[in-house]
Amino acid sequence: MRRSLVYFLYMFLRRGGPVKSLPSPIDKSNPVVWVAGHDAVSVRAFLNLSAKLDQIEISVTFLITVPDDVLEHFTSSERIVFSSFPREKTKDVNAFLNLWKPIMGFWIGGPLRPGLLFAAAHQNVPMVLLNADDTITDGGKGYFGRRAIAQSVRLFRMAFATTYVSGGICVRLGIPEVSVHVTGDLAEGSVALPCDNDELDSLSGTISAREVWLAAQVPDDEVDLVLTAHATLRDTNRRLLLILHPQATGNSETIAIALAAQGWKVAIRSKGDEIRSQTQIYLADKPFELGLWLRLAPISFLGGTFSTEKIGSDPRQAAALGSAVVHGPRTAPHRDSFDRMHALTPPAATQVVSPDNLARAVAELLSADVAAAQASSAWEFVSRGAELTDQLIELILEATELAEAEHAGT
């Protein structure tokens, strides 16, 4: 890849900033896919994509570079490594790419970094541009900065644009028209939590004659709030069943004793108790069964959304399984998802601020038409962008196969 005079002048005039300490790969057995993200939404989209790759048993390591203010919200794991961007200096960008040797890269919106992109092109790292909008060339300082950013657009092998206008900009700047696709934003989507289908069929038959709501991943300090709402609801709906899914399953017996002392008729999942006609609360305390309860309950209150700590539930899990979402005012660390759900028409989630408010919201959603409208809106939210996600998975599979073939030939 021949570098232009504009590029050399851009790099010469860059101050670069302070040297950063960046992570190194630990497990070098998997191919590395590099993701240049710029906000939490784009990062979570690739976390979802990584989970889908796990489901089809494709092993890659994702290196996700993000700005420092976004980095603090994520933690690296075995196959997902978070890092700052390297300094925009020739030595630093080359060292970064030589260290990780990605088989391909995705650049998700945000300001472009010509130094890093030219280095990737020079090392034959195929780059794909996502969320390309009409601000794609913004951010350059001075004449050479603006020109270098504009020239760096043509380094992408493929672009997925948010609108036809931004798609046209990509073509004018040098990406072949056949390689530009208008798909909208990369959406987060969700991976449906698994469940035992036999258990689902059995429990569906057991509770078919009753109305049900779920309080999911409820921390200890929110149990009383849920019970107050349930008591209010049962004043007018004596057959209503609460499935109480505690955040900590290890203290379920303590919770059950406290509930029984308050006069509640409780059945405990881990003890093999059956749901009988007189059961008022079913304590769903076995681990890894949240997917089962989200499928069974048409309404789900997401625990942790009243707590002061940032432990709130992910609304996409309920939305993906057709359960109407109700939540409290504290939506971190999934604020982006909640905000997007509330921006839909009709809103795909209901926020409450008190036990009485929670009871009213659940009572309203017990109307099948209301719950169906909200659940449909929520499904649109999680399924939007599914086609684009599948295209990205195909690109990753092609890159891994090519990398394997090149490795076998050496």
C-alpha positions as CSV (number, residue, x, y, z in Angstrom):
1,M,0.0,0.0,0.0
2,R,1.7,3.2,-1.2
3,R,1.3,6.0,1.3
4,S,0.6,9.5,0.1
5,L,2.4,12.8,0.8
6,V,-0.6,13.9,2.7
7,Y,-0.3,10.9,5.0
8,F,3.4,11.5,5.7
9,L,2.7,15.2,6.5
10,Y,-0.2,14.2,8.7
11,M,1.9,11.8,10.7
12,F,4.8,14.2,10.9
13,L,2.6,16.9,12.3
14,R,0.9,14.6,14.9
15,R,2.0,15.1,18.5
16,G,0.7,11.7,19.4
17,G,0.0,12.2,23.1
18,P,1.5,10.2,26.0
19,V,2.7,6.6,25.5
20,K,0.1,4.1,26.6
21,S,0.5,0.7,28.2
22,L,-1.6,-1.7,26.1
23,P,-2.4,-5.3,26.8
24,S,-0.7,-8.3,25.1
25,P,-2.4,-11.5,23.9
26,I,-2.4,-14.3,26.4
27,D,-3.9,-17.1,24.3
28,K,-2.3,-17.1,20.9
29,S,-4.1,-20.2,19.6
30,N,-7.1,-18.3,18.3
31,P,-7.2,-16.0,15.4
32,V,-7.7,-12.3,16.4
33,V,-10.5,-10.1,15.1
34,W,-9.9,-6.5,15.8
35,V,-12.9,-4.2,16.6
36,A,-12.4,-0.4,16.8
37,G,-15.4,0.7,18.8
38,H,-16.3,4.1,19.9
39,D,-19.3,3.8,22.3
40,A,-20.9,1.2,24.6
41,V,-23.6,0.3,22.1
42,S,-21.2,-0.8,19.4
43,V,-19.1,-2.8,21.9
44,R,-22.2,-4.7,23.1
45,A,-23.2,-5.4,19.6
46,F,-19.9,-7.3,19.2
47,L,-20.3,-9.0,22.6
48,N,-23.5,-10.3,21.2
49,L,-21.8,-11.4,18.0
50,S,-19.1,-13.2,20.0
51,A,-21.8,-15.1,21.9
52,K,-23.3,-16.2,18.6
53,L,-19.9,-17.4,17.4
54,D,-19.6,-19.4,20.6
55,Q,-22.9,-21.1,19.9
56,I,-21.7,-22.3,16.5
57,E,-18.3,-23.3,18.1
58,I,-16.2,-20.8,16.2
59,S,-13.2,-19.8,18.4
60,V,-11.8,-16.3,17.8
61,T,-10.3,-13.7,20.1
62,F,-11.9,-10.3,19.9
63,L,-9.5,-7.4,20.5
64,I,-11.8,-4.4,21.1
65,T,-10.1,-0.9,21.2
66,V,-12.2,1.9,22.6
67,P,-11.7,5.4,23.9
68,D,-10.5,5.6,27.5
69,D,-13.9,6.8,28.9
70,V,-15.6,3.8,27.4
71,L,-12.9,1.3,28.4
72,E,-13.6,1.8,32.1
73,H,-17.1,0.2,31.7
74,F,-15.8,-3.2,30.3
75,T,-13.7,-6.0,31.6
76,S,-11.6,-8.3,29.5
77,S,-12.3,-12.1,29.5
78,E,-10.6,-15.2,28.1
79,R,-11.5,-14.4,24.5
80,I,-12.5,-10.7,24.6
81,V,-9.7,-8.3,25.3
82,F,-10.4,-4.6,25.8
83,S,-7.7,-2.0,25.1
84,S,-7.1,1.7,24.5
85,F,-6.2,2.8,21.0
86,P,-2.4,3.0,20.4
87,R,-0.9,6.5,19.8
88,E,-1.3,7.8,16.3
89,K,2.4,7.5,15.6
90,T,4.0,5.2,13.1
91,K,6.1,3.3,15.6
92,D,3.1,2.8,17.9
93,V,0.5,1.7,15.4
94,N,3.0,-0.7,13.7
95,A,3.9,-2.2,17.1
96,F,0.3,-2.6,18.0
97,L,-0.6,-4.5,14.8
98,N,2.6,-6.6,14.9
99,L,1.8,-7.7,18.4
100,W,-1.8,-8.8,17.7
101,K,-1.7,-9.8,14.0
102,P,-5.4,-9.5,13.5
103,I,-6.9,-11.5,10.6
104,M,-9.4,-8.7,9.9
105,G,-10.8,-5.5,11.5
106,F,-14.1,-3.7,12.0
107,W,-14.2,0.1,12.4
108,I,-17.5,1.2,13.9
109,G,-18.3,4.9,13.2
110,G,-16.5,7.4,15.3
111,P,-13.5,9.5,14.2
112,L,-11.1,7.7,11.8
113,R,-7.4,7.4,12.7
114,P,-5.5,7.5,9.4
115,G,-2.2,6.4,10.9
116,L,-3.7,3.2,12.3
117,L,-5.7,2.6,9.1
118,F,-2.8,3.1,6.8
119,A,-0.7,0.7,9.0
120,A,-3.4,-1.9,8.8
121,A,-3.6,-1.6,5.0
122,H,0.2,-1.8,4.8
123,Q,0.1,-5.1,6.8
124,N,-2.8,-6.4,4.6
125,V,-5.3,-6.4,7.4
126,P,-8.7,-6.3,5.7
127,M,-10.8,-3.6,7.3
128,V,-14.6,-3.2,7.2
129,L,-16.3,0.1,8.0
130,L,-19.6,-0.1,10.0
131,N,-22.1,2.6,11.0
132,A,-20.7,4.9,8.2
133,D,-22.7,8.2,8.4
134,D,-22.4,11.6,6.9
135,T,-19.9,12.6,9.6
136,I,-17.4,10.0,8.6
137,T,-14.8,12.5,7.4
138,D,-15.2,14.8,10.5
139,G,-12.6,15.1,13.2
140,G,-9.5,16.0,11.2
141,K,-7.5,19.0,12.4
142,G,-6.0,21.3,9.8
143,Y,-5.8,20.8,6.1
144,F,-3.6,17.7,6.2
145,G,-5.7,16.1,9.0
146,R,-8.9,16.5,6.9
147,R,-7.3,15.2,3.8
148,A,-5.7,12.2,5.5
149,I,-9.0,11.2,7.0
150,A,-10.7,11.5,3.6
151,Q,-8.0,9.4,2.0
152,S,-8.2,6.8,4.7
153,V,-11.8,6.0,3.8
154,R,-10.7,4.3,0.6
155,L,-8.6,1.8,2.7
156,F,-11.8,-0.1,3.7
157,R,-12.5,-3.2,1.7
158,M,-16.2,-2.9,2.5
159,A,-18.6,-0.4,4.1
160,F,-22.0,-0.7,5.8
161,A,-23.6,2.8,5.7
162,T,-26.5,4.1,7.8
163,T,-28.1,6.0,4.9
164,Y,-27.9,6.2,1.1
165,V,-26.3,9.7,1.6
166,S,-23.5,8.3,3.7
167,G,-23.2,5.4,1.3
168,G,-22.7,7.8,-1.6
169,I,-20.0,9.6,0.4
170,C,-18.1,6.3,0.8
171,V,-18.3,5.7,-2.9
172,R,-17.1,9.2,-3.8
173,L,-14.1,8.8,-1.4
174,G,-13.0,5.6,-3.1
175,I,-14.7,2.5,-1.8
176,P,-16.0,0.5,-4.8
177,E,-19.8,0.9,-5.1
178,V,-20.3,-2.9,-5.1
179,S,-18.7,-3.0,-1.7
180,V,-20.9,-0.4,-0.1
181,H,-24.2,-1.6,1.6
182,V,-26.9,0.5,3.3
183,T,-28.0,-1.4,6.4
184,G,-28.6,1.2,9.1
185,D,-26.8,1.1,12.5
186,L,-25.3,-2.0,13.9
187,A,-27.8,-3.0,16.6
188,E,-27.1,-4.9,19.7
189,G,-29.6,-7.7,19.3
190,S,-29.6,-10.5,21.8
191,V,-28.7,-14.2,22.2
192,A,-31.8,-16.1,23.5
193,L,-31.1,-17.7,26.8
194,P,-31.5,-21.5,26.6
195,C,-34.0,-23.6,28.4
196,D,-35.0,-27.2,28.9
197,N,-37.9,-27.7,26.4
198,D,-39.4,-30.6,28.4
199,E,-39.5,-28.5,31.5
200,L,-41.0,-25.6,29.5
201,D,-43.8,-27.9,28.2
202,S,-44.5,-29.3,31.7
203,L,-44.6,-26.0,33.5
204,S,-46.6,-24.4,30.7
205,G,-49.3,-27.0,31.3
206,T,-49.1,-26.5,35.1
207,I,-49.7,-22.8,35.1
208,S,-51.8,-22.5,31.9
209,A,-55.0,-21.6,33.9
210,R,-53.2,-18.8,35.9
211,E,-51.9,-15.4,35.2
212,V,-48.2,-15.1,35.9
213,W,-45.6,-12.4,36.3
214,L,-41.8,-12.8,36.9
215,A,-39.5,-10.8,39.1
216,A,-36.1,-11.7,37.6
217,Q,-32.6,-11.5,39.2
218,V,-34.0,-9.7,42.3
219,P,-31.4,-8.7,44.9
220,D,-32.2,-9.0,48.6
221,D,-32.9,-5.3,49.0
222,E,-35.7,-5.4,46.4
223,V,-37.6,-8.4,47.6
224,D,-39.9,-6.3,49.8
225,L,-40.7,-4.0,46.9
226,V,-41.7,-6.9,44.8
227,L,-43.8,-8.5,47.6
228,T,-45.6,-5.2,48.2
229,A,-46.6,-4.9,44.6
230,H,-47.7,-8.6,44.5
231,A,-49.9,-8.1,47.5
232,T,-51.5,-5.1,45.9
233,L,-52.1,-7.1,42.7
234,R,-53.6,-10.1,44.5
235,D,-56.2,-7.8,46.2
236,T,-58.0,-7.9,42.8
237,N,-56.5,-11.0,41.2
238,R,-56.5,-13.9,43.7
239,R,-55.1,-16.4,41.2
240,L,-52.1,-14.3,40.2
241,L,-48.8,-16.2,40.6
242,L,-45.4,-14.5,41.2
243,I,-42.3,-16.3,40.0
244,L,-39.6,-14.9,42.2
245,H,-36.1,-15.4,40.7
246,P,-33.5,-14.2,43.3
247,Q,-30.2,-12.8,42.2
248,A,-28.4,-15.0,44.7
249,T,-29.8,-18.5,44.6
250,G,-27.8,-19.8,47.5
251,N,-30.0,-18.1,50.2
252,S,-33.4,-19.3,48.8
253,E,-34.3,-21.2,52.0
254,T,-33.8,-18.1,54.0
255,I,-36.0,-16.1,51.6
256,A,-38.7,-18.9,51.7
257,I,-38.8,-18.9,55.5
258,A,-39.2,-15.1,55.6
259,L,-42.0,-15.3,53.0
260,A,-43.8,-18.1,54.9
261,A,-43.6,-16.0,58.1
262,Q,-45.4,-13.2,56.3
263,G,-48.2,-15.6,55.4
264,W,-47.3,-16.3,51.8
265,K,-47.8,-19.8,50.4
266,V,-44.5,-20.6,48.8
267,A,-43.1,-23.4,46.6
268,I,-39.4,-23.8,46.0
269,R,-38.0,-25.0,42.7
270,S,-34.8,-26.5,44.0
271,K,-36.8,-28.7,46.5
272,G,-38.9,-30.1,43.7
273,D,-42.1,-28.4,45.0
274,E,-45.0,-28.4,42.6
275,I,-47.0,-25.3,41.7
276,R,-50.5,-25.9,43.2
277,S,-53.6,-23.9,42.9
278,Q,-53.0,-22.3,46.3
279,T,-49.3,-21.4,45.5
280,Q,-48.9,-17.6,45.6
281,I,-45.1,-17.4,45.0
282,Y,-42.9,-19.8,43.2
283,L,-39.3,-19.4,44.3
284,A,-37.3,-20.1,41.1
285,D,-33.9,-20.7,42.7
286,K,-32.1,-23.1,40.5
287,P,-29.2,-21.6,38.5
288,F,-29.1,-21.2,34.7
289,E,-32.9,-21.3,34.3
290,L,-33.7,-17.7,33.6
291,G,-34.4,-18.5,30.0
292,L,-37.2,-20.9,31.2
293,W,-38.9,-18.2,33.3
294,L,-38.7,-15.5,30.7
295,R,-40.4,-17.8,28.2
296,L,-43.2,-18.7,30.7
297,A,-43.9,-15.2,32.0
298,P,-45.5,-12.7,29.7
299,I,-44.4,-9.9,32.1
300,S,-40.9,-9.5,33.7
301,F,-39.8,-7.0,36.3
302,L,-36.0,-6.7,36.0
303,G,-34.4,-6.8,39.4
304,G,-31.4,-4.6,40.3
305,T,-33.0,-1.5,38.7
306,F,-33.9,0.0,42.1
307,S,-30.5,-0.8,43.6
308,T,-27.8,1.8,44.2
309,E,-25.1,-0.5,42.8
310,K,-24.8,-1.0,39.0
311,I,-26.2,-4.5,38.9
312,G,-29.3,-4.0,36.7
313,S,-30.5,-6.8,34.4
314,D,-30.1,-6.8,30.6
315,P,-33.5,-6.0,29.1
316,R,-32.6,-7.6,25.8
317,Q,-32.7,-11.1,27.4
318,A,-36.4,-10.6,28.2
319,A,-37.2,-8.8,25.0
320,A,-35.7,-11.6,22.9
321,L,-38.1,-14.1,24.5
322,G,-41.3,-12.2,24.2
323,S,-41.7,-11.1,27.8
324,A,-42.8,-7.5,28.4
325,V,-40.1,-5.5,30.3
326,V,-40.8,-3.5,33.5
327,H,-37.9,-1.9,35.3
328,G,-37.0,0.7,38.0
329,P,-35.2,4.0,37.5
330,R,-31.6,2.7,37.8
331,T,-30.7,1.3,34.4
332,A,-26.9,1.2,34.4
333,P,-25.0,-0.7,33.1
334,H,-27.6,-1.2,30.3
335,R,-28.8,2.4,30.0
336,D,-28.2,2.5,26.2
337,S,-30.5,-0.5,25.7
338,F,-33.2,0.9,28.0
339,D,-33.1,4.3,26.3
340,R,-33.5,2.8,22.9
341,M,-36.4,0.7,24.0
342,H,-38.2,3.7,25.4
343,A,-37.6,5.6,22.2
344,L,-39.7,3.1,20.2
345,T,-43.4,3.5,19.4
346,P,-45.0,2.0,21.4
347,P,-42.2,1.9,24.0
348,A,-40.7,-1.5,24.4
349,A,-40.3,-1.2,28.2
350,T,-42.2,0.3,31.2
351,Q,-40.3,2.3,33.9
352,V,-41.7,2.3,37.5
353,V,-40.6,4.3,40.5
354,S,-42.4,2.6,43.5
355,P,-44.2,-0.6,44.6
356,D,-47.6,1.0,43.8
357,N,-46.3,2.1,40.4
358,L,-45.0,-1.5,39.8
359,A,-48.4,-3.0,40.7
360,R,-50.2,-0.6,38.3
361,A,-47.8,-1.4,35.4
362,V,-48.1,-5.2,35.9
363,A,-51.9,-4.9,36.1
364,E,-52.0,-3.0,32.9
365,L,-49.7,-5.4,31.1
366,L,-51.8,-8.4,32.3
367,S,-54.1,-7.2,29.5
368,A,-53.0,-9.5,26.6
369,D,-53.3,-6.7,24.0
370,V,-51.1,-4.3,26.0
371,A,-48.5,-6.9,26.7
372,A,-48.5,-8.1,23.1
373,A,-48.0,-4.6,21.8
374,Q,-45.0,-3.9,24.1
375,A,-43.5,-7.3,23.5
376,S,-43.8,-6.8,19.7
377,S,-42.0,-3.5,20.0
378,A,-39.3,-5.2,22.1
379,W,-38.9,-8.0,19.6
380,E,-38.4,-5.4,16.9
381,F,-35.7,-3.8,19.0
382,V,-33.7,-7.1,19.5
383,S,-34.2,-8.4,16.0
384,R,-33.2,-5.2,14.2
385,G,-29.8,-5.6,12.7
386,A,-29.9,-9.4,12.8
387,E,-29.3,-9.6,9.1
388,L,-26.2,-7.4,9.4
389,T,-24.9,-9.4,12.3
390,D,-25.2,-12.6,10.2
391,Q,-23.3,-10.9,7.4
392,L,-20.5,-10.0,9.8
393,I,-20.4,-13.5,11.0
394,E,-19.9,-14.7,7.4
395,L,-17.1,-12.3,6.9
396,I,-15.4,-13.5,10.1
397,L,-15.8,-17.2,9.0
398,E,-14.3,-16.4,5.6
399,A,-11.3,-14.6,7.3
400,T,-10.7,-17.5,9.6
401,E,-10.8,-20.0,6.8
402,L,-8.4,-17.9,4.8
403,A,-6.1,-17.6,7.8
404,E,-6.1,-21.3,8.3
405,A,-5.3,-22.0,4.7
406,E,-2.4,-19.5,4.7
407,H,-1.1,-21.1,8.0
408,A,-1.3,-24.6,6.5
409,G,0.6,-23.4,3.4
410,T,3.6,-22.1,5.4
